[in-house]
Amino acid sequence: MVARTVLTVITLLLALLTLGLKAGAADNLGLIWSLETVIQKGIEENHVPGAALVLFRDGQVIYCQGYGYADLERGIPVDGERTLFRVASVSKAVTIAAVLQLVEQGLIDLDADVGSYIDWPINNPFPEPVRVRHLLEHTDGFGTRDINTFTLDHERLVPLGDILAEELTPPVVEPGSYIVYGSFGTALAGYLVERVSGISFADYCARYIFDPRPAMITTWLNFWNIFLPATSG
């Protein structure tokens, strides 16, 4: 059911973009209404507390809407412009972008051994080294188990390098030989950014990737401590 809802939403989005969706265009109202209907139905049938949809065209927001609740207990609705959501593995694309920025600056070599950038050895039983490009392609060879990178208590957050040094296991297949989706490689890519830039990964993204305007809040930091009028009650 979730997959069917997502597929329907994607189909409607493609229709909107194909027709050249513009803010307030009357010809698009029917498709927008259909899109909202599908999202509302999906929220109800799949017991999703809340969601938001934002469409951009040529760098401008042309549609922004919240659905459901940001806080069920207090009845606070989702605000498409202010409610914060965890984006989970969408973060991988941001991490890759950060690495590629440093590649463009000549500070990281995509074909270099990752071990040349970090401060502890990777236990690799294979002749092929784990190269930087392997981290970006999901061909690093590492296993797919979760690592200890999430906590509800910000006081218990551990530096990324410390987590990786403790929990990174040897590749289970030769680097570059298979595409296996996982989080080890991307987390290690984020640590490369820290090592090369000399600042924390969160600070790097805040300075060089995320929109610095106060109204556009994107962060790696403790967003449960960020209170906005529309969501804090």
Secondary structure, DSSP 8 states (H G I E B T S, - for coil): -HHHHHHHHHHHHHHHHHTT--TT-GGGHHHHHHHHHHHHHHHHHTT--EEEEEEEETTEEEEEEEEEEEETTTTEE--TTT-----GGGHHHHHHHHHHHHHHTTS--TTSBGGGTSSS-----SSS--BHHHHHHT-S-------S---S-GGG---HHHHHHHH----SS-TTS-----SHHHHHHHHHHHHHHSS-HHHHHHHHTS--STTS---SS-GGG---HHHH-
